[in-house]
Amino acid sequence: MLNTQNQNLGEPAKSSMFGRVIFYLLFILIIPIFIYISMRNHFIRLQQKINEAMGAIDAQLEEREDTLAQMSNSIQGQSKVTADIFKEITRLRTSGSLSDKMLANDKMTQLQGKFNLQVENYPDLQLSASFQQFNNTCTLLNQKIAAARRNYNSNVQIFNSEINVYPKNVAAKNMKLSIKEYFEASQEARVTKKAYF
């Protein structure tokens, strides 16, 4: 029995040409499939991060809208003009489009500035605890919106960069992905915010 095992020592492994061709073809075909699936999953995760960041912006905008509505009621009562502005802000904020959300943010910034101008006419109101709390809440909400916007824009920047890089652009094209828009305040809103704060 020992002799038969010793006779095979040093003999190379045997495989048929057909078996090797099949192995190499499968190897060549399977690796790109795994890479492609990995890239698709990567883009899906990036899109989920972007959607999550947009949800955070929505939550902060909604909270800011509620705070402004409460302040509107306490400063001047609910006038027809202010009620119309809040209806428009709510419509824009809930529409789903990024440009409408940016417009809603800008309108809320302008409205907040108008409140601050109205308060200047009432020095007693400026000293009240509720107005101080309103100002503190607005400052905190503005910071939260800015942080949520930075997070969203960071995720969009990564997404936009990666859909233009080979080989990920192949998967992005097959998924029909396109460049996403950044969430930015308009120039008018930036000027308004500087003027009032």
N, C-alpha and C positions, 0 to 999 in steps of 0.2 A: 504494500500500500504506500509506503514511503517513496518508493521509486517513481510512481506515477505523478506524485505531487512535485517531486524534484525535476521531473522532465519538463514541466511547464514554467519553471523559473526562468526569468529573463525574457519570456515571450511577450511581445507587445499585445495590448488589448485589441480586440477585433471588433470592428463595426462596419456595417455596409455603407457604401457611398450614399445610397438612398436615405438611410437613417441619419447620416450626418447632414445631408441637404435639408431634410425636414427639420432637424434640430436648429440649424442656423437660420432657416426661414422663419421659424416660429420665434426665435430669439430676436431677429430683426423686426418682426411685425409686432410682437407683444410689448417691447420696451416703448416704442412711440405711443402705443395705446395707453399705457400706464402714465406716461408723461402728459398726454393730452387730457386724460381724466383728472390728473392732479391739477393742471392749469385751470380746467373748468371749475373744479371745486374751490380753487383759490379765488377766482372771480366771483363765485357765488358768496363766499365768505366776505369778500370786500363789499359787495352790494348790501349784504346784511348789516355790516358795520355802518355803511352810509345811511341806510334806512333807520337804524337805531339812533344814529346821531341826529337825523332829521326829526325823529320822534322826541328827542330831548329838547330840540329847539321849539317844536310845537307846544310841548308842555310848558316851557318857560314863557312863550308868547301868550298862551292862554292865561297863565297866572298873572302876567303883566296886564293883560286886558282886563281881568277881573279887578285888579288893584286900581287901575285907572278909572274903571266904572264906579267903584266905591268912592274914590276921591271926588269924582265928578258929582256924585249925589251929595256929598257933604259940603262941597264948595259952593255950588251954584244951583243945586237942584237939577233935575234931568230936563234940560231944554230940548226942544225938537232938533236943533242942529247937532247937539252932542249925541242924542239918541241915534240920529242918522249916521253919524261918524262911527259909532260903535257897531251898528248893523253892517256897515261897509267893512270895518276891520274884521268882524266875525266871518263875513262871507269870504274875504280874501284869505284869512288864516286857515279856514277849513276847506278851501278849494282844492288843495293838493299840489298845485303847481308852485315851484320854487320861486318864480318871479312874483307871484301873488303874496307869498309869505314874506318876501323881502319888502314888498310894498306895504303890507300890514305892519311890519316892524317900523318902517319909516313913518307911517301915519301915527303910530303909538308914540314915537319919539316926539313928533310935532305936537301931539295932544298933551303930552307930559310937559313940554315947554310952555304951552298956552296956560296950563294950570299954574305953573310957577309964576308966570306973568300976572295972572289974576290974583294970586296970593300976595304979590307985592303991594297990591292996593289995600290989603287988610293986614296991617302989622300984628294985630292981636292973633290972627290965625297962624302967622309964622311962628309964634311962640307956643302955640298949643301942642300938647303931647301927641294928639292924633296926626297933626301935620308932620311933626318930627318923625313919627313912626312911618308915615307915608313916604317921606323922603328917604328914610333908611331902607324901607322895603324896595323902593324904586332903584336905589343904588345897588342893593343886593341882586335884584332881578336883572338889572343891566349887566352886572358882572357874570351872572349865571348864563345869560344869553350870549355874552361874548365868549365865555368858555365853551358853551355848546357849539357856537359858530366855529371856533378854532378847531374843535374836535371834528366837526363835519368837514371843514375845508381841508384838514390834514388827511382824512380818509379819501376825500375826492382827489387830492393831489396824488396820493399813492395810486389810486385807481387809474387816473388819467395817464400817469407815467407808465404804468404796466401794460395798458392796452396798446401802447405804441412800440413796445420792445419785442424783438424777435426772440423766441418763437411764440411768446404769449399772444402776440397780435394775431396769430393764426387762429387760436382758440377764441379770442375776442371777436374776430370777424365772423366765425361760425356761430357764435352766440348772439350776433347782431348788437354788440355793445357799442356805445358811442361815448364821447367825452361828456362828462357831467359838469354842470354849472356850479361855480362857487357861490356861497351865501355871503353877499356883501351888502353893506349899508350904502344907500345912495349918497352922492355928494351933498345933497340938500339935507339929509338926515344928519350927516357928520357936522355940518355947519350949525344946524339947529341944536344938536347936543352940546357943542362947544359954547354956544351962546347962552344956554340955560344952566350949565353946570360949572 
